[in-house]
C-alpha cells in the first residue's frame, strides 16, 4: 500500500472542509498548517448569523451574470482563506502553509486554475503565510510561494480568482 504524500493528505482534509460551503457557484476549503499541525480551517459561506445562499436558493452574482474573479462586493460569502485566517492567530500563521481546494457547486469538479482572489492574497500576505498549495486534480497540485505575490505585485494587473 502506498502512503499518501503530505501535500495531498492536507489537500484531502481541505477538500472535506469545503463540503460545509454554502455557495451556489463554487465552494472552497482552506486549512492552515504549520509544523505538521492544522492551525485552522475555513470554507466559503455567509458571515455568521446571515442567511446562506443555499438557504436563500439564489445567488446575486449568478442572477447578474457576474464573471468569475470580479465584483466580489456583490457576494454574500466570506472566502475560505479569509475564514481560516480569521480563526487563527498571526503568530501561528507566520511561516505556515495554506492548502486550498475549490469545487464547482453544480458539477462537483475541481475549479480549473483555482487561485486566491486579490483580497485573499492580501490577507495571506499580511498573515505571514509562506506558501499556498492549490489542488488541480485528485493527485496534482501547484505550490505558490507568497513572496511571488509580493514581488510580482499582481494587484497592478487584471486577475481572476474564485
VMD Tcl script that builds the backbone (N, CA, C; Angstrom):
set m [mol new atoms 486]
animate dup $m
set s [atomselect $m all]
$s set {name element resname resid chain x y z} {
  {N N UNK 1 A 0.844 -1.192 0.000}
  {CA C UNK 1 A 0.000 0.000 0.000}
  {C C UNK 1 A 0.887 1.253 0.000}
  {N N UNK 2 A 0.610 2.175 -0.927}
  {CA C UNK 2 A 1.362 3.429 -0.972}
  {C C UNK 2 A 0.786 4.423 0.028}
  {N N UNK 3 A 1.674 5.092 0.688}
  {CA C UNK 3 A 1.269 6.112 1.649}
  {C C UNK 3 A 1.021 7.422 0.919}
  {N N UNK 4 A -0.043 8.113 1.264}
  {CA C UNK 4 A -0.409 9.393 0.651}
  {C C UNK 4 A 0.659 10.424 1.002}
  {N N UNK 5 A 1.120 11.204 -0.002}
  {CA C UNK 5 A 2.104 12.243 0.292}
  {C C UNK 5 A 1.449 13.331 1.145}
  {N N UNK 6 A 2.278 14.067 1.843}
  {CA C UNK 6 A 1.789 15.023 2.837}
  {C C UNK 6 A 0.933 16.140 2.228}
  {N N UNK 7 A 1.341 16.679 1.074}
  {CA C UNK 7 A 0.536 17.752 0.473}
  {C C UNK 7 A -0.860 17.248 0.127}
  {N N UNK 8 A -0.960 16.079 -0.485}
  {CA C UNK 8 A -2.280 15.551 -0.830}
  {C C UNK 8 A -3.085 15.168 0.406}
  {N N UNK 9 A -2.409 14.736 1.452}
  {CA C UNK 9 A -3.082 14.450 2.716}
  {C C UNK 9 A -3.800 15.712 3.219}
  {N N UNK 10 A -3.084 16.836 3.261}
  {CA C UNK 10 A -3.696 18.074 3.736}
  {C C UNK 10 A -4.729 18.607 2.742}
  {N N UNK 11 A -4.480 18.434 1.445}
  {CA C UNK 11 A -5.470 18.841 0.452}
  {C C UNK 11 A -6.748 18.014 0.589}
  {N N UNK 12 A -6.616 16.727 0.916}
  {CA C UNK 12 A -7.805 15.888 1.148}
  {C C UNK 12 A -8.620 16.429 2.314}
  {N N UNK 13 A -7.944 16.892 3.350}
  {CA C UNK 13 A -8.650 17.458 4.502}
  {C C UNK 13 A -9.349 18.763 4.089}
  {N N UNK 14 A -8.651 19.615 3.336}
  {CA C UNK 14 A -9.265 20.859 2.858}
  {C C UNK 14 A -10.471 20.561 1.965}
  {N N UNK 15 A -10.373 19.487 1.184}
  {CA C UNK 15 A -11.494 19.096 0.325}
  {C C UNK 15 A -12.705 18.688 1.169}
  {N N UNK 16 A -12.469 18.035 2.284}
  {CA C UNK 16 A -13.560 17.685 3.186}
  {C C UNK 16 A -14.160 18.948 3.802}
  {N N UNK 17 A -13.311 19.907 4.166}
  {CA C UNK 17 A -13.781 21.166 4.744}
  {C C UNK 17 A -14.704 21.895 3.770}
  {N N UNK 18 A -14.395 21.869 2.475}
  {CA C UNK 18 A -15.214 22.613 1.507}
  {C C UNK 18 A -16.635 22.076 1.427}
  {N N UNK 19 A -16.855 20.848 1.872}
  {CA C UNK 19 A -18.204 20.274 1.840}
  {C C UNK 19 A -19.168 21.018 2.761}
  {N N UNK 20 A -18.653 21.847 3.668}
  {CA C UNK 20 A -19.501 22.684 4.522}
  {C C UNK 20 A -19.884 23.994 3.823}
  {N N UNK 21 A -19.271 24.270 2.671}
  {CA C UNK 21 A -19.514 25.513 1.948}
  {C C UNK 21 A -20.971 25.681 1.562}
  {N N UNK 22 A -21.385 26.935 1.466}
  {CA C UNK 22 A -22.799 27.237 1.210}
  {C C UNK 22 A -23.017 28.064 -0.055}
  {N N UNK 23 A -21.983 28.180 -0.878}
  {CA C UNK 23 A -22.079 28.948 -2.115}
  {C C UNK 23 A -22.770 28.112 -3.189}
  {N N UNK 24 A -23.562 28.756 -4.019}
  {CA C UNK 24 A -24.244 28.061 -5.113}
  {C C UNK 24 A -23.389 27.980 -6.374}
  {N N UNK 25 A -22.248 28.674 -6.395}
  {CA C UNK 25 A -21.374 28.679 -7.578}
  {C C UNK 25 A -20.147 27.794 -7.381}
  {N N UNK 26 A -19.316 28.164 -6.410}
  {CA C UNK 26 A -18.079 27.429 -6.145}
  {C C UNK 26 A -17.844 27.376 -4.645}
  {N N UNK 27 A -17.431 26.217 -4.184}
  {CA C UNK 27 A -17.094 26.087 -2.772}
  {C C UNK 27 A -15.620 25.776 -2.639}
  {N N UNK 28 A -15.016 26.430 -1.683}
  {CA C UNK 28 A -13.597 26.251 -1.402}
  {C C UNK 28 A -13.426 25.831 0.044}
  {N N UNK 29 A -12.366 25.068 0.269}
  {CA C UNK 29 A -11.957 24.717 1.612}
  {C C UNK 29 A -10.501 25.080 1.778}
  {N N UNK 30 A -10.161 25.619 2.921}
  {CA C UNK 30 A -8.785 26.005 3.228}
  {C C UNK 30 A -8.410 25.458 4.582}
  {N N UNK 31 A -7.160 25.049 4.703}
  {CA C UNK 31 A -6.607 24.750 6.016}
  {C C UNK 31 A -5.232 25.392 6.089}
  {N N UNK 32 A -4.911 25.863 7.263}
  {CA C UNK 32 A -3.586 26.443 7.514}
  {C C UNK 32 A -2.829 25.455 8.387}
  {N N UNK 33 A -1.623 25.105 7.928}
  {CA C UNK 33 A -0.812 24.094 8.598}
  {C C UNK 33 A 0.566 24.678 8.907}
  {N N UNK 34 A 1.040 24.411 10.114}
  {CA C UNK 34 A 2.395 24.802 10.488}
  {C C UNK 34 A 2.996 23.706 11.351}
  {N N UNK 35 A 4.218 23.331 11.028}
  {CA C UNK 35 A 4.919 22.276 11.774}
  {C C UNK 35 A 4.074 21.013 11.881}
  {N N UNK 36 A 3.423 20.658 10.776}
  {CA C UNK 36 A 2.590 19.448 10.707}
  {C C UNK 36 A 1.393 19.454 11.656}
  {N N UNK 37 A 0.925 20.641 12.016}
  {CA C UNK 37 A -0.282 20.768 12.819}
  {C C UNK 37 A -1.256 21.683 12.096}
  {N N UNK 38 A -2.515 21.293 12.088}
  {CA C UNK 38 A -3.546 22.139 11.496}
  {C C UNK 38 A -3.860 23.258 12.481}
  {N N UNK 39 A -3.657 24.487 12.014}
  {CA C UNK 39 A -3.869 25.678 12.843}
  {C C UNK 39 A -5.335 26.098 12.793}
  {N N UNK 40 A -5.919 26.071 11.571}
  {CA C UNK 40 A -7.320 26.458 11.424}
  {C C UNK 40 A -7.856 25.969 10.083}
  {N N UNK 41 A -9.180 26.033 9.959}
  {CA C UNK 41 A -9.849 25.658 8.711}
  {C C UNK 41 A -10.834 26.755 8.336}
  {N N UNK 42 A -11.229 26.767 7.082}
  {CA C UNK 42 A -12.237 27.722 6.637}
  {C C UNK 42 A -12.908 27.230 5.373}
  {N N UNK 43 A -14.164 27.587 5.210}
  {CA C UNK 43 A -14.897 27.273 3.985}
  {C C UNK 43 A -15.677 28.505 3.553}
  {N N UNK 44 A -16.189 28.472 2.336}
  {CA C UNK 44 A -16.919 29.589 1.757}
  {C C UNK 44 A -18.340 29.614 2.310}
  {N N UNK 45 A -18.745 30.757 2.866}
  {CA C UNK 45 A -20.100 30.873 3.397}
  {C C UNK 45 A -20.398 32.273 3.883}
  {N N UNK 46 A -21.672 32.544 4.067}
  {CA C UNK 46 A -22.109 33.860 4.540}
  {C C UNK 46 A -21.559 34.121 5.948}
  {N N UNK 47 A -21.391 35.376 6.316}
  {CA C UNK 47 A -20.941 35.695 7.670}
  {C C UNK 47 A -21.886 35.087 8.720}
  {N N UNK 48 A -21.337 34.771 9.861}
  {CA C UNK 48 A -22.132 34.180 10.944}
  {C C UNK 48 A -23.396 34.999 11.199}
  {N N UNK 49 A -24.504 34.293 11.312}
  {CA C UNK 49 A -25.776 34.953 11.602}
  {C C UNK 49 A -26.547 35.390 10.374}
  {N N UNK 50 A -25.888 35.470 9.223}
  {CA C UNK 50 A -26.586 35.847 7.991}
  {C C UNK 50 A -27.039 34.594 7.248}
  {N N UNK 51 A -28.073 34.733 6.464}
  {CA C UNK 51 A -28.614 33.605 5.715}
  {C C UNK 51 A -27.677 33.237 4.569}
  {N N UNK 52 A -27.415 31.936 4.427}
  {CA C UNK 52 A -26.550 31.434 3.357}
  {C C UNK 52 A -27.288 31.385 2.028}
  {N N UNK 53 A -26.536 31.474 0.962}
  {CA C UNK 53 A -27.113 31.428 -0.395}
  {C C UNK 53 A -27.872 30.130 -0.638}
  {N N UNK 54 A -27.355 29.003 -0.133}
  {CA C UNK 54 A -28.075 27.745 -0.353}
  {C C UNK 54 A -29.439 27.762 0.322}
  {N N UNK 55 A -29.565 28.520 1.417}
  {CA C UNK 55 A -30.855 28.631 2.092}
  {C C UNK 55 A -31.760 29.635 1.385}
  {N N UNK 56 A -31.172 30.676 0.811}
  {CA C UNK 56 A -31.941 31.653 0.028}
  {C C UNK 56 A -32.349 31.076 -1.325}
  {N N UNK 57 A -31.605 30.059 -1.760}
  {CA C UNK 57 A -31.804 29.418 -3.058}
  {C C UNK 57 A -31.589 30.379 -4.220}
  {N N UNK 58 A -30.673 31.324 -3.997}
  {CA C UNK 58 A -30.317 32.247 -5.082}
  {C C UNK 58 A -28.942 32.844 -4.825}
  {N N UNK 59 A -28.329 33.247 -5.917}
  {CA C UNK 59 A -27.016 33.879 -5.880}
  {C C UNK 59 A -27.114 35.176 -6.676}
  {N N UNK 60 A -26.839 36.259 -6.020}
  {CA C UNK 60 A -26.943 37.563 -6.690}
  {C C UNK 60 A -25.952 37.663 -7.843}
  {N N UNK 61 A -24.740 37.165 -7.660}
  {CA C UNK 61 A -23.736 37.219 -8.731}
  {C C UNK 61 A -24.183 36.388 -9.926}
  {N N UNK 62 A -24.829 35.267 -9.655}
  {CA C UNK 62 A -25.344 34.413 -10.733}
  {C C UNK 62 A -26.485 35.125 -11.459}
  {N N UNK 63 A -27.391 35.713 -10.687}
  {CA C UNK 63 A -28.525 36.442 -11.271}
  {C C UNK 63 A -28.056 37.577 -12.185}
  {N N UNK 64 A -26.953 38.229 -11.809}
  {CA C UNK 64 A -26.430 39.358 -12.583}
  {C C UNK 64 A -25.400 38.924 -13.632}
  {N N UNK 65 A -25.156 37.617 -13.732}
  {CA C UNK 65 A -24.189 37.093 -14.704}
  {C C UNK 65 A -22.790 37.668 -14.496}
  {N N UNK 66 A -22.388 37.802 -13.251}
  {CA C UNK 66 A -21.090 38.375 -12.921}
  {C C UNK 66 A -20.001 37.348 -13.243}
  {N N UNK 67 A -18.999 37.728 -14.037}
  {CA C UNK 67 A -17.930 36.783 -14.373}
  {C C UNK 67 A -17.043 36.455 -13.172}
  {N N UNK 68 A -16.477 35.252 -13.217}
  {CA C UNK 68 A -15.552 34.791 -12.176}
  {C C UNK 68 A -14.422 35.805 -12.012}
  {N N UNK 69 A -14.061 36.067 -10.762}
  {CA C UNK 69 A -12.931 36.932 -10.480}
  {C C UNK 69 A -13.251 38.415 -10.428}
  {N N UNK 70 A -14.533 38.774 -10.487}
  {CA C UNK 70 A -14.889 40.196 -10.469}
  {C C UNK 70 A -16.042 40.461 -9.500}
  {N N UNK 71 A -16.149 41.683 -9.063}
  {CA C UNK 71 A -17.276 42.207 -8.275}
  {C C UNK 71 A -17.626 41.369 -7.045}
  {N N UNK 72 A -16.614 41.075 -6.232}
  {CA C UNK 72 A -16.858 40.296 -5.020}
  {C C UNK 72 A -17.727 41.038 -4.018}
  {N N UNK 73 A -17.831 42.346 -4.156}
  {CA C UNK 73 A -18.663 43.108 -3.232}
  {C C UNK 73 A -20.137 42.716 -3.355}
  {N N UNK 74 A -20.500 42.048 -4.446}
  {CA C UNK 74 A -21.880 41.595 -4.636}
  {C C UNK 74 A -22.141 40.226 -4.008}
  {N N UNK 75 A -21.121 39.606 -3.489}
  {CA C UNK 75 A -21.217 38.245 -2.947}
  {C C UNK 75 A -21.521 38.276 -1.455}
  {N N UNK 76 A -22.352 37.356 -0.990}
  {CA C UNK 76 A -22.688 37.236 0.436}
  {C C UNK 76 A -21.593 36.535 1.220}
  {N N UNK 77 A -20.775 35.747 0.533}
  {CA C UNK 77 A -19.848 34.843 1.212}
  {C C UNK 77 A -18.550 35.496 1.668}
  {N N UNK 78 A -18.005 34.897 2.716}
  {CA C UNK 78 A -16.634 35.141 3.136}
  {C C UNK 78 A -15.838 33.980 2.547}
  {N N UNK 79 A -14.729 34.274 1.892}
  {CA C UNK 79 A -13.939 33.229 1.245}
  {C C UNK 79 A -13.276 32.311 2.271}
  {N N UNK 80 A -12.986 31.098 1.836}
  {CA C UNK 80 A -12.425 30.084 2.742}
  {C C UNK 80 A -11.098 30.527 3.344}
  {N N UNK 81 A -10.245 31.164 2.534}
  {CA C UNK 81 A -8.952 31.618 3.047}
  {C C UNK 81 A -9.149 32.642 4.155}
  {N N UNK 82 A -10.071 33.578 3.940}
  {CA C UNK 82 A -10.349 34.608 4.939}
  {C C UNK 82 A -10.891 33.976 6.218}
  {N N UNK 83 A -11.792 33.010 6.082}
  {CA C UNK 83 A -12.342 32.345 7.267}
  {C C UNK 83 A -11.264 31.590 8.036}
  {N N UNK 84 A -10.336 30.951 7.323}
  {CA C UNK 84 A -9.239 30.246 8.007}
  {C C UNK 84 A -8.325 31.234 8.723}
  {N N UNK 85 A -8.030 32.361 8.075}
  {CA C UNK 85 A -7.157 33.375 8.677}
  {C C UNK 85 A -7.823 34.011 9.897}
  {N N UNK 86 A -9.113 34.282 9.802}
  {CA C UNK 86 A -9.854 34.876 10.919}
  {C C UNK 86 A -9.783 33.986 12.153}
  {N N UNK 87 A -9.733 32.676 11.935}
  {CA C UNK 87 A -9.778 31.714 13.039}
  {C C UNK 87 A -8.409 31.377 13.622}
  {N N UNK 88 A -7.365 32.034 13.154}
  {CA C UNK 88 A -6.006 31.716 13.632}
  {C C UNK 88 A -5.331 32.963 14.185}
  {N N UNK 89 A -4.327 32.745 14.995}
  {CA C UNK 89 A -3.544 33.869 15.487}
  {C C UNK 89 A -2.368 34.097 14.530}
  {N N UNK 90 A -1.986 35.332 14.320}
  {CA C UNK 90 A -0.924 35.640 13.363}
  {C C UNK 90 A 0.369 34.944 13.733}
  {N N UNK 91 A 0.690 34.868 15.004}
  {CA C UNK 91 A 1.957 34.228 15.394}
  {C C UNK 91 A 1.990 32.764 14.969}
  {N N UNK 92 A 0.827 32.133 14.902}
  {CA C UNK 92 A 0.773 30.747 14.449}
  {C C UNK 92 A 0.834 30.628 12.927}
  {N N UNK 93 A 0.492 31.700 12.217}
  {CA C UNK 93 A 0.471 31.647 10.748}
  {C C UNK 93 A 1.805 32.019 10.111}
  {N N UNK 94 A 2.666 32.706 10.825}
  {CA C UNK 94 A 3.941 33.126 10.244}
  {C C UNK 94 A 4.743 31.891 9.844}
  {N N UNK 95 A 5.040 31.801 8.542}
  {CA C UNK 95 A 5.789 30.665 8.006}
  {C C UNK 95 A 4.942 29.443 7.713}
  {N N UNK 96 A 3.626 29.545 7.854}
  {CA C UNK 96 A 2.724 28.410 7.647}
  {C C UNK 96 A 2.408 28.199 6.168}
  {N N UNK 97 A 1.698 27.113 5.901}
  {CA C UNK 97 A 1.217 26.774 4.560}
  {C C UNK 97 A -0.297 26.763 4.575}
  {N N UNK 98 A -0.900 27.372 3.541}
  {CA C UNK 98 A -2.343 27.319 3.369}
  {C C UNK 98 A -2.631 26.345 2.237}
  {N N UNK 99 A -3.503 25.375 2.484}
  {CA C UNK 99 A -3.936 24.411 1.470}
  {C C UNK 99 A -5.317 24.826 0.997}
  {N N UNK 100 A -5.511 24.861 -0.329}
  {CA C UNK 100 A -6.739 25.386 -0.922}
  {C C UNK 100 A -7.291 24.414 -1.959}
  {N N UNK 101 A -8.566 24.080 -1.815}
  {CA C UNK 101 A -9.257 23.224 -2.778}
  {C C UNK 101 A -10.576 23.891 -3.135}
  {N N UNK 102 A -10.880 23.965 -4.437}
  {CA C UNK 102 A -12.139 24.522 -4.897}
  {C C UNK 102 A -12.875 23.553 -5.795}
  {N N UNK 103 A -14.206 23.518 -5.640}
  {CA C UNK 103 A -15.042 22.678 -6.494}
  {C C UNK 103 A -16.243 23.483 -6.980}
  {N N UNK 104 A -16.645 23.210 -8.206}
  {CA C UNK 104 A -17.856 23.789 -8.765}
  {C C UNK 104 A -19.046 23.211 -8.002}
  {N N UNK 105 A -19.929 24.070 -7.517}
  {CA C UNK 105 A -21.055 23.621 -6.693}
  {C C UNK 105 A -22.044 22.777 -7.485}
  {N N UNK 106 A -22.121 22.970 -8.797}
  {CA C UNK 106 A -23.087 22.219 -9.607}
  {C C UNK 106 A -22.535 20.907 -10.127}
  {N N UNK 107 A -21.277 20.903 -10.562}
  {CA C UNK 107 A -20.714 19.698 -11.179}
  {C C UNK 107 A -19.885 18.863 -10.213}
  {N N UNK 108 A -19.390 19.477 -9.139}
  {CA C UNK 108 A -18.521 18.770 -8.214}
  {C C UNK 108 A -17.095 18.629 -8.722}
  {N N UNK 109 A -16.799 19.218 -9.885}
  {CA C UNK 109 A -15.454 19.146 -10.452}
  {C C UNK 109 A -14.556 20.189 -9.793}
  {N N UNK 110 A -13.254 19.877 -9.759}
  {CA C UNK 110 A -12.305 20.839 -9.227}
  {C C UNK 110 A -12.320 22.097 -10.086}
  {N N UNK 111 A -12.193 23.258 -9.446}
  {CA C UNK 111 A -12.155 24.529 -10.165}
  {C C UNK 111 A -10.853 24.582 -10.959}
  {N N UNK 112 A -10.986 24.798 -12.253}
  {CA C UNK 112 A -9.814 24.882 -13.128}
  {C C UNK 112 A -9.039 26.159 -12.818}
  {N N UNK 113 A -7.741 26.028 -12.671}
  {CA C UNK 113 A -6.868 27.170 -12.387}
  {C C UNK 113 A -7.291 27.933 -11.131}
  {N N UNK 114 A -7.722 27.212 -10.120}
  {CA C UNK 114 A -8.132 27.848 -8.857}
  {C C UNK 114 A -6.982 28.687 -8.307}
  {N N UNK 115 A -7.352 29.772 -7.679}
  {CA C UNK 115 A -6.371 30.656 -7.067}
  {C C UNK 115 A -7.100 31.544 -6.070}
  {N N UNK 116 A -6.370 32.147 -5.190}
  {CA C UNK 116 A -6.956 33.099 -4.261}
  {C C UNK 116 A -7.270 34.394 -5.004}
  {N N UNK 117 A -8.356 35.055 -4.602}
  {CA C UNK 117 A -8.694 36.355 -5.191}
  {C C UNK 117 A -7.714 37.407 -4.668}
  {N N UNK 118 A -7.783 38.593 -5.218}
  {CA C UNK 118 A -6.876 39.676 -4.846}
  {C C UNK 118 A -6.970 40.015 -3.350}
  {N N UNK 119 A -8.179 40.057 -2.818}
  {CA C UNK 119 A -8.347 40.379 -1.396}
  {C C UNK 119 A -7.748 39.287 -0.520}
  {N N UNK 120 A -8.017 38.029 -0.854}
  {CA C UNK 120 A -7.469 36.927 -0.052}
  {C C UNK 120 A -5.949 36.871 -0.151}
  {N N UNK 121 A -5.407 37.211 -1.320}
  {CA C UNK 121 A -3.943 37.268 -1.447}
  {C C UNK 121 A -3.372 38.284 -0.470}
  {N N UNK 122 A -4.014 39.427 -0.352}
  {CA C UNK 122 A -3.539 40.444 0.585}
  {C C UNK 122 A -3.617 39.949 2.024}
  {N N UNK 123 A -4.704 39.252 2.345}
  {CA C UNK 123 A -4.838 38.700 3.700}
  {C C UNK 123 A -3.759 37.653 3.976}
  {N N UNK 124 A -3.502 36.792 2.992}
  {CA C UNK 124 A -2.488 35.746 3.136}
  {C C UNK 124 A -1.109 36.371 3.338}
  {N N UNK 125 A -0.804 37.396 2.547}
  {CA C UNK 125 A 0.481 38.094 2.686}
  {C C UNK 125 A 0.619 38.663 4.097}
  {N N UNK 126 A -0.397 39.390 4.552}
  {CA C UNK 126 A -0.312 40.031 5.869}
  {C C UNK 126 A -0.346 39.039 7.018}
  {N N UNK 127 A -0.926 37.873 6.796}
  {CA C UNK 127 A -0.954 36.849 7.845}
  {C C UNK 127 A 0.424 36.238 8.074}
  {N N UNK 128 A 1.330 36.393 7.096}
  {CA C UNK 128 A 2.664 35.817 7.233}
  {C C UNK 128 A 2.767 34.394 6.710}
  {N N UNK 129 A 1.734 33.947 5.997}
  {CA C UNK 129 A 1.742 32.604 5.416}
  {C C UNK 129 A 2.817 32.554 4.343}
  {N N UNK 130 A 3.579 31.469 4.317}
  {CA C UNK 130 A 4.738 31.339 3.426}
  {C C UNK 130 A 4.402 30.786 2.050}
  {N N UNK 131 A 3.508 29.776 2.018}
  {CA C UNK 131 A 3.169 29.205 0.720}
  {C C UNK 131 A 1.732 28.722 0.702}
  {N N UNK 132 A 1.196 28.634 -0.522}
  {CA C UNK 132 A -0.166 28.162 -0.749}
  {C C UNK 132 A -0.066 26.967 -1.687}
  {N N UNK 133 A -0.707 25.873 -1.304}
  {CA C UNK 133 A -0.743 24.669 -2.124}
  {C C UNK 133 A -2.174 24.531 -2.640}
  {N N UNK 134 A -2.334 24.505 -3.966}
  {CA C UNK 134 A -3.651 24.536 -4.599}
  {C C UNK 134 A -3.884 23.245 -5.372}
  {N N UNK 135 A -4.985 22.577 -5.106}
  {CA C UNK 135 A -5.320 21.319 -5.784}
  {C C UNK 135 A -5.821 21.589 -7.196}
  {N N UNK 136 A -5.263 20.841 -8.166}
  {CA C UNK 136 A -5.720 20.871 -9.555}
  {C C UNK 136 A -6.536 19.632 -9.900}
  {N N UNK 137 A -6.080 18.464 -9.442}
  {CA C UNK 137 A -6.790 17.189 -9.616}
  {C C UNK 137 A -6.662 16.436 -8.302}
  {N N UNK 138 A -7.220 15.248 -8.243}
  {CA C UNK 138 A -7.176 14.475 -7.001}
  {C C UNK 138 A -5.744 14.222 -6.527}
  {N N UNK 139 A -4.781 14.206 -7.449}
  {CA C UNK 139 A -3.397 13.914 -7.069}
  {C C UNK 139 A -2.396 14.986 -7.493}
  {N N UNK 140 A -2.842 15.999 -8.210}
  {CA C UNK 140 A -1.928 17.034 -8.700}
  {C C UNK 140 A -2.244 18.368 -8.040}
  {N N UNK 141 A -1.203 19.131 -7.809}
  {CA C UNK 141 A -1.354 20.415 -7.133}
  {C C UNK 141 A -0.244 21.351 -7.586}
  {N N UNK 142 A -0.439 22.631 -7.286}
  {CA C UNK 142 A 0.558 23.670 -7.539}
  {C C UNK 142 A 0.993 24.249 -6.209}
  {N N UNK 143 A 2.247 24.620 -6.141}
  {CA C UNK 143 A 2.756 25.310 -4.958}
  {C C UNK 143 A 3.086 26.740 -5.359}
  {N N UNK 144 A 2.517 27.681 -4.639}
  {CA C UNK 144 A 2.775 29.095 -4.881}
  {C C UNK 144 A 3.447 29.653 -3.636}
  {N N UNK 145 A 4.618 30.246 -3.824}
  {CA C UNK 145 A 5.290 30.906 -2.708}
  {C C UNK 145 A 4.772 32.331 -2.617}
  {N N UNK 146 A 4.311 32.710 -1.455}
  {CA C UNK 146 A 3.658 34.000 -1.260}
  {C C UNK 146 A 4.585 35.153 -1.645}
  {N N UNK 147 A 5.892 34.970 -1.493}
  {CA C UNK 147 A 6.839 36.003 -1.933}
  {C C UNK 147 A 6.646 36.358 -3.410}
  {N N UNK 148 A 6.206 35.393 -4.217}
  {CA C UNK 148 A 5.939 35.671 -5.640}
  {C C UNK 148 A 4.829 36.710 -5.771}
  {N N UNK 149 A 3.787 36.606 -4.921}
  {CA C UNK 149 A 2.703 37.580 -4.973}
  {C C UNK 149 A 3.204 38.953 -4.561}
  {N N UNK 150 A 4.144 38.990 -3.634}
  {CA C UNK 150 A 4.699 40.266 -3.187}
  {C C UNK 150 A 5.586 40.857 -4.279}
  {N N UNK 151 A 6.473 40.053 -4.827}
  {CA C UNK 151 A 7.420 40.535 -5.830}
  {C C UNK 151 A 6.756 40.902 -7.148}
  {N N UNK 152 A 5.766 40.133 -7.576}
  {CA C UNK 152 A 5.058 40.428 -8.827}
  {C C UNK 152 A 4.057 41.555 -8.648}
  {N N UNK 153 A 3.545 41.733 -7.439}
  {CA C UNK 153 A 2.508 42.707 -7.123}
  {C C UNK 153 A 1.413 42.691 -8.167}
  {N N UNK 154 A 0.742 41.532 -8.262}
  {CA C UNK 154 A -0.307 41.370 -9.262}
  {C C UNK 154 A -1.527 42.245 -9.012}
  {N N UNK 155 A -1.507 43.027 -7.948}
  {CA C UNK 155 A -2.627 43.967 -7.723}
  {C C UNK 155 A -2.582 45.095 -8.753}
  {N N UNK 156 A -1.467 45.173 -9.484}
  {CA C UNK 156 A -1.350 46.205 -10.512}
  {C C UNK 156 A -1.867 45.733 -11.872}
  {N N UNK 157 A -2.329 44.472 -11.956}
  {CA C UNK 157 A -2.836 43.948 -13.228}
  {C C UNK 157 A -4.174 43.269 -13.008}
  {N N UNK 158 A -4.861 42.936 -14.105}
  {CA C UNK 158 A -6.126 42.217 -14.053}
  {C C UNK 158 A -5.850 40.769 -13.685}
  {N N UNK 159 A -6.697 40.222 -12.823}
  {CA C UNK 159 A -6.512 38.838 -12.382}
  {C C UNK 159 A -7.848 38.177 -12.119}
  {N N UNK 160 A -7.830 36.852 -12.041}
  {CA C UNK 160 A -9.021 36.108 -11.671}
  {C C UNK 160 A -8.747 35.348 -10.407}
  {N N UNK 161 A -9.773 34.990 -9.732}
  {CA C UNK 161 A -9.686 34.202 -8.504}
  {C C UNK 161 A -10.833 33.226 -8.487}
  {N N UNK 162 A -11.648 33.326 -7.482}
  {CA C UNK 162 A -12.792 32.432 -7.345}
  {C C UNK 162 A -13.570 32.480 -8.620}
}
mol reanalyze $m
mol bondsrecalc $m
mol representation Tube
mol addrep $m
